[in-house]
Amino acid sequence: MKKYLALALALILALGVIGCKKAPADKPAEDSKTVVAIVVAGTFGDRSFYDSSKEGGDRLAKEFSNVEVKYIECNNDNHTVQMRNAADVANIVVCVGWEFYEIETVAPEYPNVDFIWIDNATGEAIPNVLNITYAQNEGSFLAGYIAASLTKSGTIGAVGGEDSDTINDFIVGYKQGAAYANAATKVEVNYTNDYDDPAKGKECAKALHDKGADVIFQIASKAGDGVFEAAEEGGFYAIGVDSDQKYINDAVIVASMKKEVGASIYDAIAKYLSGDKSLWGTTWVANLSDGYVGIGYGEAGATQQVPDDVKAAVEDLAKKITSGEITVESTRK
């Protein structure tokens, strides 16, 4: 009997040693994922602003094995609810659109979550919020210069998604650039009051064309697709927005005013992942000088309507803007 007890005790001790044995030092615990939630105010599929943000998220997921990216569409409703839903599951919440103004209330409720607000800024600095705004007025100055250089009628146009400070920031730069090219250029403007319906963009573009505009800048997200349709049917030119949109119809889209939303999201979060969170609690104005705003003429081989001398002048103007020689007007203070 004693023999059996001794054997049982030895077995228990052996199992105890095995159970308490530490993992080897060269075999760390599995790395936890950094979850990034990209929440867009509207819907994906606009081939400009929102889709650019998705490109940034896709790139993060592809290049960082420890990053998981989730996407949420608000469909122009329930922005605050969706922002909270994202904060419940993510380490970083990227709010894409000016509509997320309740971030000033929500972010302090989630001190362990870091937020990025795209295209707007909090009234006061919040430690866990990075605001990213863009000098779209600078890029739009160049777009206006191009439009005024190409017009045959002396009248150009712009279709905005709504009469707001952000959209009008594009328009004031566009008008200033047009006047720089030719002070006699007339600029006609109207608004779709919608970012999703191409039919409204088309209607607005046709109305501007009826007033003589033969180059029209679309600043209306997916609704701007209608501007391209109207340009093809009406035989006039268009300028794209946010992404290089020339591929959509290179016969009528002469250039695009690029706002590199995806690149700015990627770069900010890549910096965060490296351990540098110095941008949080600040507002970063991405502009011409750092390459997040500019003009695109499409991929190699695309039809080109903008003459080389105008492109050269645009490059020179960009340098004058970044150097401070030219100050572009803005609706933002």
C-alpha positions as CSV (number, residue, x, y, z in Angstrom):
1,M,0.0,0.0,0.0
2,K,2.8,2.4,0.9
3,K,4.4,1.6,-2.4
4,Y,1.3,2.7,-4.3
5,L,0.9,5.9,-2.3
6,A,4.5,6.8,-3.0
7,L,4.0,6.3,-6.7
8,A,0.8,8.4,-6.7
9,L,2.6,11.2,-4.8
10,A,5.5,11.2,-7.3
11,L,3.0,11.4,-10.2
12,I,1.2,14.3,-8.7
13,L,4.5,16.2,-8.1
14,A,5.6,15.5,-11.6
15,L,2.3,16.8,-13.1
16,G,2.6,19.9,-10.8
17,V,6.0,20.7,-12.2
18,I,4.9,20.3,-15.7
19,G,1.8,22.5,-15.1
20,C,3.8,25.3,-13.6
21,K,6.6,25.2,-16.1
22,K,7.1,28.6,-17.8
23,A,7.1,29.0,-21.6
24,P,10.5,29.3,-23.1
25,A,11.8,32.9,-23.3
26,D,12.1,32.6,-27.1
27,K,8.4,31.8,-27.5
28,P,6.4,34.9,-26.7
29,A,2.7,35.0,-26.3
30,E,0.8,35.7,-29.6
31,D,0.8,39.4,-30.5
32,S,-2.6,41.1,-30.0
33,K,-4.1,42.8,-33.0
34,T,-4.5,46.6,-33.2
35,V,-8.1,47.0,-34.5
36,V,-8.7,50.0,-36.7
37,A,-12.4,51.0,-37.5
38,I,-12.9,53.3,-40.4
39,V,-16.4,54.9,-40.1
40,V,-17.6,56.9,-43.1
41,A,-20.4,59.4,-42.9
42,G,-21.9,58.2,-46.2
43,T,-21.2,55.0,-48.1
44,F,-18.3,53.5,-50.0
45,G,-18.4,53.4,-53.8
46,D,-18.0,57.1,-54.4
47,R,-14.6,56.6,-56.1
48,S,-13.3,59.7,-54.3
49,F,-13.4,60.8,-50.7
50,Y,-14.8,57.7,-48.9
51,D,-13.1,55.2,-51.2
52,S,-9.8,57.0,-50.6
53,S,-10.2,56.3,-46.9
54,K,-10.8,52.6,-47.6
55,E,-7.6,52.5,-49.7
56,G,-5.7,53.7,-46.7
57,G,-7.3,51.0,-44.5
58,D,-6.7,48.3,-47.0
59,R,-3.1,49.2,-47.2
60,L,-2.7,49.1,-43.4
61,A,-4.3,45.6,-43.3
62,K,-2.0,44.5,-46.1
63,E,1.3,45.8,-44.8
64,F,0.9,45.3,-41.0
65,S,0.2,41.7,-39.9
66,N,-0.9,42.9,-36.5
67,V,-3.6,45.3,-37.8
68,E,-7.2,44.3,-38.3
69,V,-9.4,46.9,-40.2
70,K,-13.1,47.1,-39.9
71,Y,-15.4,49.3,-42.0
72,I,-18.6,50.9,-41.0
73,E,-20.9,52.9,-43.3
74,C,-23.3,55.4,-41.7
75,N,-25.3,56.0,-44.9
76,N,-25.7,59.6,-43.8
77,D,-27.4,58.7,-40.5
78,N,-26.7,57.7,-36.9
79,H,-23.2,59.1,-37.0
80,T,-22.8,59.2,-33.2
81,V,-24.3,55.7,-32.7
82,Q,-21.9,54.2,-35.3
83,M,-18.9,56.1,-33.8
84,R,-19.7,54.5,-30.4
85,N,-20.2,51.1,-32.0
86,A,-16.7,51.4,-33.5
87,A,-15.2,52.6,-30.2
88,D,-16.6,49.5,-28.5
89,V,-14.5,47.2,-30.7
90,A,-11.5,49.1,-31.9
91,N,-8.3,50.6,-30.7
92,I,-8.3,53.4,-33.3
93,V,-11.5,54.9,-34.7
94,V,-11.2,56.9,-37.9
95,C,-14.3,59.1,-38.5
96,V,-14.4,60.2,-42.1
97,G,-16.5,63.3,-42.7
98,W,-17.4,66.6,-41.0
99,E,-20.6,65.1,-39.6
100,F,-18.9,63.4,-36.6
101,Y,-18.9,66.6,-34.6
102,E,-20.2,64.6,-31.5
103,I,-16.7,63.3,-31.3
104,E,-16.1,66.0,-28.8
105,T,-18.5,64.2,-26.4
106,V,-17.8,60.6,-27.4
107,A,-13.9,60.6,-27.4
108,P,-13.6,61.6,-23.7
109,E,-16.0,58.6,-22.9
110,Y,-13.4,56.3,-24.4
111,P,-10.0,57.4,-23.0
112,N,-8.3,54.1,-24.0
113,V,-9.4,54.5,-27.7
114,D,-7.6,56.8,-30.1
115,F,-9.7,58.7,-32.7
116,I,-8.9,60.4,-36.0
117,W,-11.4,62.9,-37.3
118,I,-11.1,63.5,-41.1
119,D,-12.1,66.8,-42.7
120,N,-13.0,68.7,-39.5
121,A,-11.5,69.6,-36.2
122,T,-12.6,69.8,-32.5
123,G,-13.0,73.2,-31.0
124,E,-10.4,72.5,-28.4
125,A,-7.6,69.9,-28.4
126,I,-8.6,66.5,-27.1
127,P,-5.7,64.2,-26.0
128,N,-7.0,61.1,-27.8
129,V,-8.2,62.9,-31.0
130,L,-6.1,63.6,-34.1
131,N,-7.9,66.0,-36.4
132,I,-6.8,65.9,-40.0
133,T,-8.0,68.7,-42.3
134,Y,-6.8,69.5,-45.8
135,A,-5.7,72.6,-47.7
136,Q,-8.2,71.8,-50.4
137,N,-8.3,75.5,-51.2
138,E,-4.7,75.3,-52.4
139,G,-5.3,72.3,-54.7
140,S,-8.5,73.9,-56.0
141,F,-6.5,77.1,-56.8
142,L,-4.6,74.9,-59.3
143,A,-7.8,73.3,-60.6
144,G,-9.3,76.8,-61.2
145,Y,-6.1,77.8,-63.1
146,I,-6.4,74.8,-65.3
147,A,-10.2,75.4,-65.9
148,A,-9.6,79.0,-66.9
149,S,-6.7,78.0,-69.1
150,L,-8.9,75.5,-71.0
151,T,-12.2,77.3,-71.3
152,K,-13.3,78.5,-74.7
153,S,-16.4,80.3,-73.5
154,G,-14.8,82.3,-70.7
155,T,-17.2,80.6,-68.2
156,I,-16.3,77.7,-65.9
157,G,-18.4,76.1,-63.2
158,A,-18.3,74.1,-59.9
159,V,-20.9,71.7,-58.5
160,G,-20.7,71.4,-54.8
161,G,-22.3,68.8,-52.6
162,E,-23.7,71.4,-50.2
163,D,-23.3,75.1,-49.3
164,S,-20.9,74.5,-46.4
165,D,-17.5,75.8,-45.2
166,T,-15.7,72.7,-46.4
167,I,-17.1,72.7,-49.9
168,N,-16.8,76.5,-50.2
169,D,-13.2,76.2,-49.2
170,F,-12.7,74.3,-52.5
171,I,-14.7,77.0,-54.4
172,V,-12.9,80.1,-53.1
173,G,-9.6,78.5,-54.1
174,Y,-11.0,77.5,-57.5
175,K,-12.3,81.1,-58.1
176,Q,-9.0,82.6,-57.1
177,G,-7.0,80.3,-59.3
178,A,-9.3,81.0,-62.3
179,A,-8.8,84.8,-61.8
180,Y,-5.1,84.3,-61.6
181,A,-5.2,82.7,-65.0
182,N,-7.6,85.3,-66.5
183,A,-9.4,87.9,-64.4
184,A,-12.2,88.0,-67.0
185,T,-13.1,84.3,-66.3
186,K,-16.7,83.9,-65.0
187,V,-17.3,81.2,-62.4
188,E,-20.8,79.8,-62.0
189,V,-21.6,77.6,-58.9
190,N,-24.5,75.5,-57.7
191,Y,-25.1,72.7,-55.1
192,T,-26.6,69.3,-55.3
193,N,-27.5,69.2,-51.6
194,D,-26.7,65.5,-51.9
195,Y,-23.6,63.4,-52.0
196,D,-25.0,60.2,-53.3
197,D,-27.3,60.8,-56.3
198,P,-25.6,61.2,-59.7
199,A,-28.8,62.4,-61.2
200,K,-28.6,65.5,-59.1
201,G,-25.0,66.1,-60.1
202,K,-26.0,65.7,-63.7
203,E,-28.8,68.2,-63.4
204,C,-26.6,70.7,-61.7
205,A,-23.9,70.3,-64.4
206,K,-26.4,70.7,-67.2
207,A,-27.7,73.9,-65.6
208,L,-24.2,75.3,-65.4
209,H,-23.5,74.3,-69.0
210,D,-26.7,76.1,-70.0
211,K,-25.1,79.3,-68.5
212,G,-22.0,78.8,-70.7
213,A,-19.7,76.8,-68.4
214,D,-17.5,74.5,-70.5
215,V,-15.2,73.2,-67.7
216,I,-17.0,72.1,-64.5
217,F,-15.3,71.0,-61.2
218,Q,-17.3,68.4,-59.3
219,I,-17.1,68.6,-55.5
220,A,-20.0,66.3,-54.7
221,S,-18.6,62.8,-54.1
222,K,-20.7,60.1,-55.7
223,A,-23.2,62.7,-57.0
224,G,-20.4,64.1,-59.0
225,D,-20.5,61.1,-61.3
226,G,-23.5,62.8,-62.9
227,V,-21.2,65.8,-63.7
228,F,-19.0,63.4,-65.8
229,E,-22.1,62.0,-67.5
230,A,-23.3,65.5,-68.4
231,A,-19.9,66.4,-69.7
232,E,-19.8,63.4,-72.0
233,E,-23.3,64.1,-73.3
234,G,-22.9,67.8,-73.5
235,G,-19.4,67.9,-75.0
236,F,-17.7,69.9,-72.3
237,Y,-14.8,69.1,-69.8
238,A,-14.9,68.1,-66.1
239,I,-12.4,68.1,-63.2
240,G,-12.5,65.3,-60.6
241,V,-12.1,65.6,-56.9
242,D,-10.3,63.9,-53.9
243,S,-8.9,61.0,-55.9
244,D,-7.4,60.9,-59.4
245,Q,-10.7,60.3,-61.2
246,K,-9.5,60.5,-64.8
247,Y,-9.7,56.8,-65.3
248,I,-13.5,57.1,-65.0
249,N,-13.7,58.9,-68.4
250,D,-10.5,60.2,-69.7
251,A,-12.2,61.8,-72.7
252,V,-13.9,64.4,-70.6
253,I,-12.1,64.5,-67.2
254,V,-9.1,66.7,-67.8
255,A,-7.6,66.5,-64.3
256,S,-8.5,66.0,-60.7
257,M,-7.9,67.9,-57.5
258,K,-6.4,65.2,-55.2
259,K,-6.9,65.1,-51.5
260,E,-4.9,62.1,-50.3
261,V,-7.3,61.0,-47.5
262,G,-6.1,57.4,-47.6
263,A,-2.4,58.3,-47.6
264,S,-2.9,60.6,-44.6
265,I,-4.8,57.9,-42.6
266,Y,-2.1,55.3,-43.5
267,D,0.8,57.6,-42.5
268,A,-0.8,58.8,-39.2
269,I,-1.5,55.2,-38.1
270,A,1.8,53.8,-39.3
271,K,3.5,56.5,-37.1
272,Y,1.2,55.5,-34.2
273,L,2.2,51.8,-34.6
274,S,5.8,52.8,-34.4
275,G,5.1,54.2,-31.0
276,D,4.9,57.8,-31.9
277,K,1.5,59.3,-30.9
278,S,2.7,62.9,-31.0
279,L,0.0,63.9,-33.6
280,W,-2.8,63.1,-31.2
281,G,-4.2,66.1,-29.4
282,T,-3.4,68.2,-32.5
283,T,-4.8,69.3,-35.8
284,W,-2.7,68.3,-38.8
285,V,-3.4,70.5,-41.9
286,A,-2.3,68.3,-44.8
287,N,-1.4,70.5,-47.8
288,L,0.5,71.0,-51.0
289,S,3.9,71.3,-49.3
290,D,3.7,67.8,-47.7
291,G,2.1,66.2,-50.8
292,Y,-1.3,65.4,-49.5
293,V,-3.0,67.9,-51.8
294,G,-2.3,68.2,-55.5
295,I,-3.4,67.7,-59.1
296,G,-3.6,64.4,-61.0
297,Y,-3.7,63.9,-64.7
298,G,-4.4,60.2,-64.8
299,E,-2.2,57.1,-65.4
300,A,0.4,56.9,-68.1
301,G,-1.3,56.6,-71.5
302,A,-4.4,58.5,-70.5
303,T,-5.7,61.0,-72.9
304,Q,-4.4,64.5,-72.1
305,Q,-6.2,67.7,-72.6
306,V,-4.1,70.0,-70.5
307,P,-1.2,71.3,-72.5
308,D,2.4,70.9,-71.2
309,D,2.9,74.6,-70.8
310,V,-0.2,74.8,-68.5
311,K,1.1,71.8,-66.5
312,A,4.4,73.6,-66.1
313,A,2.6,76.7,-65.0
314,V,0.7,74.6,-62.4
315,E,3.9,73.2,-61.0
316,D,5.3,76.8,-60.7
317,L,2.2,78.0,-59.0
318,A,2.3,75.1,-56.5
319,K,5.8,76.2,-55.6
320,K,4.7,79.8,-55.1
321,I,1.9,78.6,-52.8
322,T,4.1,76.4,-50.7
323,S,6.7,79.2,-50.4
324,G,4.1,81.7,-49.3
325,E,4.5,83.9,-52.4
326,I,0.8,83.2,-53.2
327,T,-1.6,83.1,-50.3
328,V,-4.8,81.2,-51.2
329,E,-8.0,82.4,-49.6
330,S,-9.9,80.0,-47.3
331,T,-13.3,79.7,-45.6
332,R,-11.5,78.1,-42.7
333,K,-9.8,80.1,-40.0
